[in-house]
């Protein structure tokens, strides 16, 4: 009997050594590997884990790490570096037991999509989060055994097929769309990197389209009701939180598509435009996706009333204007027209007869509302344009502490290590609040402006791109609000300040932002029954241009969406890439957000 027991143990040990569980996991997921596949009491047993023959301990930084005295190995998040062999060894008295895993990290996904003839198909593909996107992925359609053809993407000079479009060029999201699907589009599609690594495969099934349903606004008839709780104490902070969350969401999208260039946008302008657009949706349609897209709770009925109050509160420092131009053949709903005037002081205006007249009219309006800082927003207005919504903001704030008027020059260190000579704003004893914010890994200084506003400058630890990215990744709406509260409670001190004089005039790709926000339906025929009930309204183009200048007098901004000094005081020298946040202290919302990498 004793011999039989020993033989059983040897057989079990051989089985555990010879067996290996293969697991396929995707990057970004979480994984827990149990050392045992059955319940047993191994109290006091010595359990060790090895990854590719290297011992793993409970104190190992990052992943993987052991849990519950070695009974589990946790890997979170899974990355390509976690691919390999994992071995768990249990020693208990005279027994040794081994369990093996082989982890395969695969970033390729397989999808099956059913679409109707004439519709638009979205083909998903993503680079792993750890990858730096230097070139767009390539898409192929398989045409048989070992045969495939490359898809001609829109924007490719050699492409004669304009049905295929890459939604987010040079982004981690490499999704494409194919418009006006036909039966011949059925089949398998492969997305791969320029290095020929497979990222995604999509199989498309095309079905005969059902009989088209005529456009109808039946069931979508309820206009926005008046705010029933105008004196609520929760309405204002709710809108403030929504705008801040929306601002950080926009910044994260912009920095993904433009990882190293100058950035500037006005979240208050973009959100104002989208809130105005919500009036064109009926209450039933707006409570679906659009409210979520602008970070507004679905049960926030007073969004337009609170936006009007916000505009009034900002009037001392920020001028915000909205305008709507529409095709004369459209009969806009009376409720939309009235509420547009009531909440946004925008009376819809008819477009003129020619493209040239409309282009001049719109650019003149923008120039007038931005104090001539932005004179050119649109190149032309298509004769088929049905509707144009505009929002323009103009900000002017004076430094509460003036800078030295004598011209000075200094060297600014760019992300690539190059040094460029720039004009400086300098003050030897500037009174300002400054602190190192651990949560953001940035030195932050607050510069007070007239009109109850402040300019916050977030300075990464060095001019390396990794330090800049680290700050940006930590810039959530919660972290930004905590930063502002921290700096507000920090006592001002005399510091030596050196800032580059800057003048930014930047146009952001709003079409991509609209899609990223989950509002692609606006480009494909959206439910805008609250605005126009006779047919679907299709968004043709969106534009956002922002302007900001730092000079001796202060900060001026607008949007339509080697030297040594004596250092007797602490210093704040922004002569390397930094992030800036123009914040309304009175309204408690961000007005402009920017990144300076090349002044």
C-alpha positions in Angstrom: 0.0 0.0 0.0 2.8 2.4 0.9 4.5 1.7 -2.5 1.3 2.3 -4.3 0.9 5.7 -2.5 4.4 6.7 -3.6 3.7 5.7 -7.1 0.5 7.8 -7.2 2.5 10.9 -6.0 5.2 10.3 -8.7 2.5 10.0 -11.4 0.8 13.2 -10.2 4.2 15.0 -10.1 5.0 13.8 -13.6 1.6 14.9 -14.8 1.9 18.4 -13.4 5.4 18.9 -15.0 4.4 17.6 -18.4 1.1 19.5 -18.5 1.0 23.2 -19.4 -2.1 25.4 -19.7 -2.0 27.7 -22.7 -3.9 31.0 -22.3 -4.5 33.7 -24.9 -5.2 37.1 -23.5 -5.5 40.6 -24.8 -3.4 43.6 -23.8 -5.0 45.7 -21.1 -6.9 42.9 -19.4 -6.4 41.5 -15.9 -5.5 37.9 -15.2 -5.2 35.7 -12.1 -3.5 32.4 -12.3 -4.4 29.9 -9.6 -1.5 27.6 -8.4 -4.0 24.8 -7.7 -6.9 23.6 -9.9 -8.6 22.1 -6.8 -9.4 23.0 -3.2 -6.9 21.7 -0.7 -5.2 22.8 2.6 -1.6 23.6 2.0 -1.2 25.7 5.2 2.5 26.1 5.8 3.5 24.9 2.3 6.2 26.9 0.5 4.8 28.3 -2.7 7.0 30.0 -5.3 6.3 31.4 -8.7 8.7 31.9 -11.6 8.2 33.9 -14.8 10.6 32.7 -17.6 12.8 31.1 -14.9 13.0 34.4 -12.8 11.6 34.3 -9.3 8.5 36.4 -8.6 8.0 37.8 -5.1 5.2 39.6 -3.3 7.3 42.8 -3.4 7.9 42.6 -7.1 7.1 46.0 -8.7 4.4 46.2 -11.3 3.0 43.0 -12.7 3.1 40.0 -12.2 2.8 39.8 -8.4 1.8 37.0 -6.0 -1.3 37.1 -3.8 -2.6 35.1 -0.9 0.8 33.7 0.1 1.4 32.5 -3.5 -2.0 30.7 -4.1 -2.6 33.2 -7.0 -0.5 35.2 -9.4 -2.0 38.5 -10.5 -1.2 40.3 -13.7 -2.8 43.6 -14.3 -2.7 45.1 -16.8 -1.5 42.5 -19.2 1.1 43.8 -21.7 3.3 42.2 -24.3 6.0 42.0 -21.7 4.0 39.5 -19.8 4.1 36.9 -22.5 5.9 33.7 -21.6 6.0 30.8 -19.2 4.8 30.9 -15.6 5.6 28.1 -13.1 4.1 27.5 -9.7 6.1 25.2 -7.3 4.5 23.9 -4.0 6.8 22.2 -1.5 5.0 20.5 1.5 6.9 18.0 3.6 8.1 15.4 1.1 5.9 16.5 -1.7 6.6 18.8 -4.6 4.0 19.9 -7.1 4.4 22.0 -10.2 1.9 23.8 -12.4 2.7 25.6 -15.6 1.0 28.2 -17.7 2.0 29.7 -21.0 0.6 33.1 -21.6 0.2 34.4 -25.2 -0.6 38.1 -25.5 -2.5 38.7 -28.7 -3.6 42.2 -29.8 -5.5 40.9 -32.7 -9.3 40.7 -32.5 -11.8 38.9 -34.7 -15.1 40.5 -35.5 -18.2 39.4 -37.5 -20.3 42.3 -38.7 -23.7 42.1 -40.4 -24.7 45.2 -42.4 -27.4 46.1 -44.9 -26.8 47.1 -48.5 -26.4 50.9 -48.7 -25.5 51.3 -45.1 -22.2 52.3 -43.5 -19.9 49.7 -41.8 -17.4 50.4 -39.0 -14.4 48.1 -39.0 -12.6 48.3 -35.7 -8.8 48.1 -35.2 -6.6 49.4 -32.4 -2.9 49.7 -31.8 -1.9 48.4 -28.3 -1.9 51.2 -25.7 1.8 50.9 -25.2 2.6 51.5 -28.9 3.7 54.9 -30.2 1.7 55.6 -33.4 4.1 56.7 -36.1 2.2 55.5 -39.1 -1.4 54.5 -39.9 -2.3 50.8 -40.0 -2.9 49.2 -43.4 -6.2 47.5 -44.3 -6.5 44.6 -46.8 -9.4 42.6 -48.1 -8.8 38.9 -48.6 -9.6 37.8 -52.2 -8.8 34.1 -51.9 -6.1 31.8 -50.8 -3.0 33.9 -50.1 -4.5 36.7 -52.2 -5.5 40.1 -50.9 -5.9 43.7 -52.0 -5.1 46.9 -50.1 -8.0 49.2 -49.4 -7.6 52.7 -50.8 -8.2 55.1 -47.9 -9.6 58.5 -48.3 -6.8 61.0 -48.4 -4.5 58.7 -50.3 -3.7 60.5 -53.6 -3.7 57.2 -55.5 -7.2 56.3 -54.1 -10.1 56.6 -56.5 -12.5 55.0 -54.0 -13.9 57.7 -51.6 -16.2 55.2 -49.8 -13.4 54.2 -47.4 -12.4 56.6 -44.7 -10.0 56.3 -41.7 -11.8 57.9 -38.8 -8.8 58.9 -36.7 -5.5 59.1 -38.6 -2.3 58.6 -36.6 -4.4 57.6 -33.6 -4.4 54.4 -31.5 -7.9 53.8 -32.8 -7.4 52.8 -36.5 -11.1 52.1 -37.2 -12.2 52.7 -40.7 -15.7 53.1 -42.2 -17.0 51.8 -45.6 -19.9 53.8 -46.9 -22.7 52.7 -49.2 -22.0 49.0 -48.7 -22.7 46.7 -51.7 -22.9 42.9 -51.9 -19.3 42.7 -53.3 -18.0 44.2 -50.0 -18.8 41.0 -48.2 -15.7 39.1 -47.0 -12.7 39.1 -44.6 -10.7 42.3 -43.9 -7.3 42.4 -42.2 -5.8 45.4 -40.3 -2.1 45.3 -39.7 0.7 47.6 -38.7 3.4 48.9 -41.1 5.6 46.2 -39.6 3.1 43.6 -40.8 1.8 42.7 -37.4 -1.8 41.7 -37.5 -4.0 44.0 -35.3 -7.5 43.0 -36.3 -9.7 40.9 -38.6 -13.2 41.7 -39.5 -15.6 39.5 -41.5 -18.5 41.4 -43.2 -21.8 39.8 -44.0 -23.9 41.9 -46.4 -27.7 41.4 -46.3 -30.4 42.8 -48.6 -31.7 46.0 -47.1 -35.3 46.1 -45.9 -37.7 48.6 -47.4 -36.6 52.0 -46.4 -38.8 53.6 -43.7 -39.7 57.2 -44.6 -38.3 59.8 -42.2 -40.7 60.6 -39.4 -40.6 62.6 -36.2 -43.5 60.6 -34.8 -42.6 59.7 -31.2 -40.0 62.5 -31.0 -42.1 65.5 -30.5 -41.5 66.8 -27.0 -39.5 70.1 -27.0 -37.2 71.1 -24.2 -39.4 72.0 -21.3 -38.7 75.0 -19.1 -36.4 74.5 -16.1 -38.8 73.7 -13.2 -36.2 74.2 -10.5 -34.4 77.5 -11.3 -33.4 78.1 -7.7 -31.8 74.7 -7.2 -28.4 74.7 -5.5 -27.3 71.6 -7.4 -27.8 72.9 -10.9 -24.7 75.2 -11.1 -22.2 72.8 -9.6 -23.6 70.0 -11.8 -22.9 72.1 -15.0 -19.4 73.1 -13.7 -18.5 69.4 -13.1 -19.9 68.4 -16.5 -17.9 71.1 -18.4 -14.7 70.2 -16.5 -15.1 66.5 -17.2 -15.9 67.3 -20.9 -12.8 69.6 -21.1 -10.4 66.9 -19.9 -12.1 64.4 -22.3 -11.5 66.7 -25.2 -7.9 67.3 -24.1 -7.2 63.6 -23.9 -8.6 63.1 -27.5 -6.5 66.0 -28.9 -3.2 65.0 -27.3 -3.7 61.4 -28.7 -3.9 62.7 -32.2 -1.3 65.5 -31.7 1.3 64.0 -29.2 4.0 66.7 -29.5 2.7 69.8 -31.2 1.3 73.0 -29.7 -2.4 72.6 -28.7 -5.1 75.2 -27.9 -8.8 74.9 -27.6 -11.7 76.5 -25.7 -13.8 73.8 -24.0 -16.4 76.5 -23.0 -16.8 77.3 -26.7 -17.1 73.7 -27.8 -19.5 72.7 -25.0 -21.5 75.9 -25.7 -21.9 74.9 -29.3 -22.9 71.3 -28.5 -25.4 72.4 -25.8 -26.9 74.7 -28.3 -27.1 71.9 -30.8 -29.0 69.9 -28.2 -31.9 72.2 -28.6 -32.3 70.8 -32.1 -33.0 67.4 -30.6 -36.2 66.6 -28.9 -36.1 65.6 -25.3 -36.5 61.9 -26.1 -33.6 61.9 -28.6 -31.3 64.1 -26.4 -31.6 61.8 -23.4 -30.1 59.0 -25.3 -26.5 59.4 -26.5 -25.9 63.2 -26.9 -26.2 64.2 -23.2 -23.7 61.5 -22.3 -21.3 62.7 -25.0 -21.1 66.1 -23.4 -20.9 64.6 -19.9 -24.3 65.8 -18.8 -26.4 63.6 -16.5 -29.5 62.2 -18.4 -31.9 63.7 -15.8 -30.3 67.2 -15.9 -33.3 69.1 -17.2 -31.9 72.6 -16.6 -28.8 72.4 -18.8 -29.8 75.3 -21.0 -31.0 77.5 -18.2 -27.8 76.9 -16.3 -25.7 77.6 -19.4 -27.4 81.0 -19.8 -26.6 81.8 -16.1 -23.0 80.7 -16.8 -22.7 83.0 -19.8 -24.0 85.9 -17.7 -21.5 85.2 -14.9 -18.6 85.1 -17.3 -19.6 88.3 -19.1 -17.1 90.5 -17.2 -14.1 88.7 -18.7 -15.3 86.3 -21.4 -17.6 87.3 -24.3 -19.5 84.3 -25.7 -21.7 84.5 -28.7 -23.7 81.9 -30.7 -25.2 82.1 -34.1 -27.2 79.9 -36.5 -27.3 80.2 -40.2 -29.8 78.0 -42.1 -30.9 77.3 -45.6 -33.9 79.6 -46.5 -35.8 76.5 -47.7 -35.8 75.0 -44.2 -38.7 75.9 -41.9 -37.1 75.8 -38.5 -39.5 74.9 -35.7 -40.9 77.7 -33.7 -39.9 76.2 -30.4 -36.3 75.8 -31.4 -36.1 79.4 -32.7 -37.7 80.8 -29.5 -35.5 78.7 -27.2 -32.4 79.6 -29.2 -33.0 83.2 -28.6 -34.0 82.7 -25.0 -31.0 80.6 -23.8 -28.3 81.5 -26.3 -29.3 85.0 -27.6 -29.0 83.6 -31.1 -31.7 84.4 -33.6 -31.4 82.0 -36.6 -30.3 83.9 -39.7 -30.9 82.8 -43.3 -27.9 82.0 -45.5 -27.3 84.2 -48.6 -27.5 83.2 -52.2 -23.8 82.6 -53.1 -21.0 80.7 -51.4 -18.8 83.9 -51.5 -21.4 86.0 -49.7 -21.9 83.3 -47.0 -18.2 82.8 -46.5 -17.7 86.6 -46.0 -20.7 86.9 -43.7 -19.6 84.0 -41.4 -15.9 85.1 -41.2 -17.0 88.7 -40.5 -19.2 87.5 -37.7 -16.4 85.5 -36.2 -13.9 88.4 -36.5 -16.4 90.7 -34.8 -17.0 88.4 -31.9 -13.3 87.6 -31.2 -12.1 91.1 -31.3 -10.5 90.5 -34.7 -8.2 87.9 -33.3 -9.7 85.2 -35.5 -10.5 86.6 -39.0 -10.8 83.4 -41.0 -12.7 80.4 -39.8 -14.2 78.9 -43.0 -12.7 78.8 -46.5 -16.0 78.4 -48.3 -19.7 77.5 -47.7 -21.1 74.7 -49.8 -24.3 75.5 -51.8 -25.8 72.4 -50.2 -25.3 73.6 -46.7 -28.5 73.3 -44.6 -27.4 74.5 -41.3 -24.4 76.2 -39.6 -24.0 76.6 -35.9 -21.3 78.9 -34.6 -19.9 79.7 -31.2 -17.2 82.3 -30.6 -15.6 83.4 -27.3 -13.2 86.2 -26.6 -11.2 86.7 -23.4 -9.0 89.6 -22.2 -7.4 89.6 -18.8 -4.8 91.9 -17.3 -2.0 90.6 -15.0 -2.7 91.7 -11.4 1.1 91.8 -11.1 2.7 93.5 -14.1 5.8 92.1 -15.8 9.1 93.9 -16.6 8.6 95.9 -19.7 12.2 95.7 -20.8 12.7 93.3 -23.7 14.5 90.1 -22.8 15.5 86.9 -24.6 16.0 83.4 -23.4 16.5 79.8 -24.6 13.5 77.5 -24.7 14.2 73.7 -24.7 12.0 71.8 -27.1 10.9 68.2 -26.8 13.6 67.0 -29.3 16.3 68.8 -27.3 16.7 71.7 -29.6 17.1 75.2 -28.0 15.3 78.1 -29.6 15.7 81.8 -28.7 12.4 83.3 -27.5 11.2 86.7 -26.1 10.5 86.5 -22.4 8.2 87.8 -19.8 10.3 88.3 -16.6 9.7 89.4 -13.1 12.2 89.1 -10.2 9.7 89.2 -7.3 6.4 88.1 -8.7 3.8 87.4 -6.0 2.1 84.1 -6.9 1.1 80.8 -5.4 3.3 77.9 -6.5 3.4 74.2 -5.4 4.6 70.8 -6.6 1.5 68.7 -7.2 2.4 65.1 -6.5 -0.7 63.7 -8.1 0.1 65.4 -11.4 3.9 65.2 -11.1 4.2 68.8 -12.1 5.2 72.1 -10.6 2.2 74.4 -10.8 2.0 78.2 -10.5 -1.1 80.4 -10.5 -1.0 83.8 -12.1 -4.0 86.0 -11.1 -5.8 88.0 -13.8 -8.4 90.6 -13.8 -12.1 89.5 -14.2 -11.7 86.9 -11.5 -9.7 84.5 -13.7 -6.4 82.7 -13.3 -3.8 81.3 -15.6 -2.4 78.0 -14.3 0.9 76.7 -15.8 1.8 73.1 -15.2 5.5 72.5 -15.7 6.6 68.8 -16.1 9.8 67.7 -14.3 11.9 68.0 -17.5 11.7 68.7 -21.2 11.5 65.0 -22.0 8.4 63.9 -23.9 7.8 61.1 -21.3 7.5 63.6 -18.5 5.0 65.7 -20.4 3.0 62.7 -21.3 3.0 61.6 -17.6 1.4 64.9 -16.6 -1.2 64.7 -19.4 -2.2 61.2 -18.5 -2.9 62.2 -14.9 -5.0 65.3 -15.9 -8.4 64.0 -15.1 -11.2 66.3 -14.1 -10.9 65.2 -10.5 -7.1 65.8 -10.4 -7.5 69.2 -12.0 -10.1 70.4 -9.5 -8.0 69.1 -6.6 -5.0 70.9 -8.1 -6.9 74.2 -8.2 -8.2 73.8 -4.6 -4.6 73.1 -3.4 -3.1 76.1 -5.2 -6.0 78.3 -3.8 -5.0 77.4 -0.3 -1.3 77.9 -0.9 0.0 81.2 0.4 1.4 83.4 -2.4 5.2 84.1 -2.2 7.7 86.2 -4.1 9.2 84.1 -6.9 11.3 84.8 -9.9 9.2 84.2 -12.9 10.3 83.6 -16.5 7.7 82.8 -19.1 8.0 82.8 -22.9 5.9 85.3 -24.8 3.5 83.3 -26.9 1.0 83.9 -29.6 -1.0 80.8 -30.6 -3.6 80.5 -33.3 -4.6 76.9 -33.8 -7.4 75.1 -35.5 -8.4 71.7 -34.1 -9.9 68.9 -36.1 -13.5 69.1 -34.8 -14.7 66.4 -37.2 -12.6 63.8 -35.5 -13.6 65.1 -32.0 -17.3 64.8 -32.8 -16.8 61.2 -33.9 -14.7 60.5 -30.8 -17.5 61.9 -28.6 -19.8 59.2 -30.0 -21.8 61.7 -32.2 -21.0 60.1 -35.6 -24.7 59.9 -36.3 -24.6 63.7 -36.9 -22.6 63.0 -40.1 -25.0 60.3 -41.3 -28.4 61.9 -40.7 -29.3 62.6 -37.1 -32.7 62.9 -35.4 -33.1 66.7 -35.2 -36.9 66.7 -34.9 -36.8 69.5 -32.4 -35.2 71.7 -35.1 -36.6 70.6 -38.4 -39.1 67.8 -38.8 -39.4 67.4 -42.6 -36.2 65.5 -43.3 -33.0 64.4 -41.6 -30.3 67.0 -41.0 -26.7 65.9 -41.9 -23.7 67.6 -40.4 -21.3 68.4 -43.2 -18.3 70.0 -41.4 -17.3 71.5 -38.0 -14.6 74.0 -37.2 -12.9 75.2 -34.0 -10.1 77.8 -34.0 -8.6 79.2 -30.8 -6.2 82.2 -30.2 -4.2 83.0 -27.1 -1.4 85.5 -26.4 0.8 86.0 -23.4 2.4 89.5 -23.3 3.4 92.1 -20.7 -0.1 93.4 -20.3 -1.9 90.0 -19.7 -3.6 87.2 -21.5 -5.7 87.7 -24.6 -7.6 84.8 -26.1 -10.3 84.0 -28.5 -11.9 80.9 -30.0 -14.6 80.1 -32.6 -14.9 76.3 -31.0 21.6 82.2 -22.6 20.7 84.5 -19.8 21.3 84.4 -16.0 19.6 86.3 -13.3 20.3 86.6 -9.6 18.1 84.2 -7.8 17.4 85.6 -4.4 13.9 84.1 -4.5 12.4 80.8 -5.5 12.0 80.6 -9.3 9.4 79.4 -11.8 11.0 79.2 -15.3 8.7 77.8 -18.0 11.4 77.6 -20.6 10.5 74.0 -21.6 7.2 72.4 -22.7 4.3 73.1 -20.4 0.5 72.9 -20.1 -1.6 75.9 -19.4 -5.1 76.2 -18.1 -7.1 79.5 -18.2 -9.7 79.2 -15.5 -12.6 81.3 -14.5 -12.5 81.6 -10.7 -15.9 83.2 -10.6 -17.7 80.5 -12.7 -15.3 77.7 -11.6 -14.9 76.3 -15.1 -12.0 76.0 -17.6 -12.1 78.6 -20.5 -9.0 77.6 -22.5 -6.6 74.6 -22.3 -3.3 74.5 -24.2 0.1 72.9 -24.5 3.2 74.8 -25.6 6.0 72.8 -27.0 7.3 75.3 -29.6 6.7 79.0 -28.8 
